[in-house]
Amino acid sequence: MEPAKKVSSAAPERRRGSGVRVVYDLLRDEILDLVLPPGSPIDEVQLAERFSMSRTPIREALVRLAGEGLIVTLPNRSTMVSNLDFLNMAAFFDALVLMYRVTAQLAAQHRRPEDLDAIRDRQAAFAAAVRAQDALAMIATNAAFHAAIAEAGRNPYFNSLFSRLLDEGRRFLRLYYQSYEDRLPQQFVDEHEAMIAAIAARDTAEAERLGRAHAEQIVRQIQTLTIGDERLEIAL
């Protein structure tokens, strides 16, 4: 009989690189969701203590965030969360509206029965988040809803661009929901339902029109908020 193998009581080692991923994912979400507002200081020592890690994986995660433009290092070597890019906001919104239009139109043209199931499931999750007044869940489920529409359009290039725009726009969307005190009107749930109906009916013109109208009202609200709210300008 072979001798029993010795079982180690030591805790399993963290997989190489996983610490970087943990720090990166959490900080990225906190920045995009405005838990860490624009201009917030980023301190390596505090982060190392928070995550119980050495400063090496912290630095690697910060390098990745800097590469995405989410944090910046100032001339005095201090690091902070990047300010919102108001200079390129118009170009961003132009691209966002175009993607809402195109993806809705293509979904109406190419959707399959299983696509409608996925879209409706994600709409149900969005509606639940609206009822719960959970802003972060609203942002996530709204992105998932529109990503499902994009996937139904069968164009991977549009899918990739739209996902990137929705991700980059999370800070703007957080401001958008804050403008409603996280009590989103039922109107926006109903607009999603109208888009689903047009896609199900394969009405490409109506789907495109609804996608455009839905995007443009979001853009108008954010523009009004960012231009007209002095408190927001001071905060950012």
N, C-alpha and C positions, 0 to 999 in steps of 0.2 A: 504494500500500500504506500502511495506517495505521501510524503509529509504535507500537512496542511500548509497552504500558503499564508504567509504573514499579512494581515490586513493592517494597512497604515491608518492611524487615527488622525493624521495630519489633514487639515483642510485642503481641498483641491486648489492648486495654484490658479490664479487668474490667467486666462488665455492671453497671450502676448497681443498687445494692441487693444484689448477690450476696454482697458481703463480710458484710453484716448476716446474711444467711441462713446462711452458712458458720459464723460464730461462734455464732449462735443454735442451729443444729442440733447442733453438736458439744457445746456447753456443756449443752444440754438433755439430750442422751444421757448425758453424764458425771454429771449430777445425778441423773437417774432411775435410772441403773445403779449409783449409790453410788461411782463413781470419785471424785467430789467429795462427801464425806460431809456430812450435815447439820451446819451450823455452820462449814463451811469458808469462809475469807475469800475475797472476790472483789476483785481489784485491777485497775483499768483499765489502769494502766501496764504491768503484767506481761502482761496479755492483749494489749495493743497490740504488745508485743515478740514475744510467742508467735506471733501471727498475721501479723506484719509489716504492720500496718494502722495508720491513724490512730485516734485515740480516738473519733472521731465514729461509725463503724459499731459499735464496741464498745459505746458508750453506747446506741445504738438497740437492739442485741441484748439488752442488760441490761434495758432498759425492757420489752421483750416478755416476758422471763423473769419480771420482777417482776409483770407483769400476770397471769401464770399462777400466781403465788404460789410460784414456785420459788426466788426470791431475795428478800431484804428489805434495806432500807437502815435502819440504826440511827440513833438521835438524834445520834450523834457523826459521822454521814455515812459511816461505814464500811458496806460491803456484805458480806453473807454468804449462804450457801446456807440456805434455810429449813429449820427443823426439821420432822420428820414430824408430821403433824396427828393426834395421839393423841386429842384431844378429840372429833373427828368420826369416829373410826375405826369405831365401832359402826354409825353411819349409812351409812358407805361400804360396810361388809361386808354390811349388809342389802340395799343396792342391788345389790351384786355377786352375791350368792346368787340374788336374784330374776332377774337377767339370765341367769345360767347356766340356771336352770329354764325360763324363758320361751323363750329362744332354742332350746334343745334340743327343747322341745315343738313349737314352730312349724316347726322344721326337719323333724321327723318327719312333720308334717302336709303341708308344702308342697314338700318337696325334689324335685328333678329329677335325672335320671341324671348330668348334668354337675356338679351340686352335690356328689354323692357322690365323683366323681373329684377335685374340688378339696379336699374334706375329707380324703380318703385321702392325697393328695399332701402336704398339710401335716402330717398325722400322721406320715408317713414322715420328714419333715424333723425333726419333734420327737423322734422315736425316735432318729434319728441324733445329735442334739444331746445327748440323755441318755446314749447310749453314749460319746460323746466327753467327757462331763462338762464341757461348755461352758455355763456358767450363763447368760451373756448370750444365747447362741443359743437356749437352752431358753426363756428369757423371750420372745424374739421369735417363735419358732416356735409356742409355746403360744398366744400372742395371735393369731397368724395362723390357727391351727387353730380357735379359738373364733370368730374373725371369720368364717371360712368357714361355720361352723354358723349364725351369725346371718344371714348373707347368704342361706342356704337357706330361712330363715323368711319372707323376702319382706316384712319390715317395716322400712323405712328409719329410722324413729324409734328402734326398739330397736337397730338396727345402730349408729347414731350414739352412743347412750348407752352401749352396751356397749363400743365402741371407746374412748370417753373414760374409762370406769372402768378398763379394762385398762391404758390408758396412765398414768393417774394412780396406779394401784396398782403400777407397776413397782418403786418403792423398797421397798414391802412384800414384793413377790415376790422381790426380790433377797435380802432377809433370810430369806425362806422357804427359798430354795435354799442359802443359807449355813448354815442350821440342819442341813442334810444334808451339809455340806461339799462341796456341788455334786455329790454322788453320789445322784441321785434314784432312789428305789426303782422297780423294774420295775412295781410296783403301779399307778403313775400312768400309765404307758404303757398298761397293760391297761385301766384305767378309760376312757381315750379310746377304745380299741377297742370296749368294751362300748357306749359312747355311739353310735359309728358303726353298730354292729349294730342298735341300737334304732331309729335314724333310718332306716336302710335298710329295716327291717321296717315302717316307719310306725307303730310302737308309741309313741304320744304319751305315754301314762302312764309307760311304762318310761323313755323318754327324759327326761322331766321329773324322775323319781325319781333317775336316774343323774346328771343335771346338778346337782341339789340336793346329793346325797351328795358329789359331786366337789368342789363349791364349799365345802361345810361343813367338810370335812377340811382344806382349805387354810386356812380361817379359823381353825379350832381350833389349827392348828400355829403360825400367826402370832401369835395371841393368847397362847398359851403362851410363845412366844419373847419377845414384847414385854413381857409382864407379869412373867414369872418370871426373866428373865436380867438380873442386876444389871449385868453388864458392858455389856450393850446399853444399859441406861438411862444409864450413865455416858457412853458413847460418843455418845449422841444428846442 
